[in-house]
Amino acid sequence: MTAEEIMKAIESMENSERIKLLNKLFDYYFDNRPPKEQIIKEKEEMFWGKDND
């Protein structure tokens, strides 16, 4: 599929489907944040220190 074909398909979608698509694209291709579990672990280590300290 070409970019132009994808744009035409997006234009033909209902707004709610476009929003779902944008969320999925963000999650799959553009979200470079670490997983929530990793963030929590790092915050706990900053507060309490590492287990082996």
Secondary structure, DSSP 8 states (H G I E B T S, - for coil): --HHHHHHHHHTS-HHHHHHHHHHHIIIII-----HHHHHHHHHHHHH--TT-
